[in-house]
Amino acid sequence: MNAFTADGERVLSVHTVAVRFGVSDRTIRLWAVQRRLPGFKDGPKIWRFRASDVETLRARLNIRRRNRVDHDREPGDDS
């Protein structure tokens, strides 16, 4: 497997992405099938992901998580 795309971008395996998100390999495959995380097949059962797509999703999830925390806080709550 080539670890980079033709334009020089790093390509990551399912397991590497799962570790970065703290989820199972199965979850990453599900996200790929649901098109929540853009990826491509490198064989009949092997998914690969561009590092930039992984970081984009991670940033989106962090923003969503931050917004949820801010929303759950009571006004005037400084904790």
C-alpha positions in Angstrom: 0.0 0.0 0.0 1.3 3.4 -0.9 1.1 5.7 2.2 0.6 8.8 0.1 -1.7 9.9 -2.7 -0.4 11.0 -6.1 -0.5 14.6 -4.9 1.5 13.8 -1.8 -1.2 13.6 0.8 -0.8 11.1 3.6 -3.2 8.1 3.5 -4.4 6.5 6.8 -5.7 3.0 7.6 -8.9 2.2 9.4 -7.0 1.3 12.5 -5.0 4.5 12.5 -8.1 6.6 12.2 -9.9 4.6 14.9 -7.0 5.3 17.3 -7.1 9.0 16.5 -10.8 9.2 17.2 -10.8 6.8 20.2 -13.4 4.5 18.6 -13.3 1.0 17.1 -12.3 0.0 13.6 -15.8 -1.1 13.0 -17.1 2.5 13.8 -14.7 4.0 11.3 -15.9 1.5 8.6 -19.5 2.4 9.4 -18.7 6.2 9.1 -17.2 5.5 5.7 -20.2 3.5 4.5 -22.5 6.3 5.8 -20.2 8.9 4.1 -19.7 10.6 7.4 -16.0 10.2 6.8 -14.8 10.3 3.2 -12.7 7.4 2.2 -11.9 5.0 -0.6 -11.5 1.3 -1.1 -8.0 -0.2 -1.6 -9.3 -3.6 -2.3 -12.6 -5.4 -1.7 -12.6 -4.8 2.1 -9.9 -2.3 2.8 -10.7 1.3 3.5 -8.2 4.2 3.3 -8.6 7.8 4.3 -6.9 11.1 3.4 -5.3 12.7 6.5 -7.0 16.0 5.6 -10.5 14.4 5.6 -9.8 12.9 9.0 -8.6 16.2 10.4 -11.6 18.0 8.9 -14.0 15.6 10.6 -12.1 15.8 13.9 -12.3 19.6 13.9 -16.1 19.4 13.1 -16.7 17.0 16.0 -14.6 19.2 18.4 -16.7 22.3 17.4 -19.9 20.3 17.9 -18.7 19.0 21.3 -17.6 22.5 22.4 -21.0 24.0 21.4 -22.8 21.2 23.3 -20.8 21.9 26.4 -21.4 25.7 26.1 -25.1 25.0 25.6 -25.4 22.8 28.6 -23.8 25.3 30.9 -26.1 27.5 33.0 -25.8 31.3 32.5 -23.5 32.6 35.1 -21.9 29.2 35.7 -18.1 29.7 35.8 -17.2 26.1 36.3 
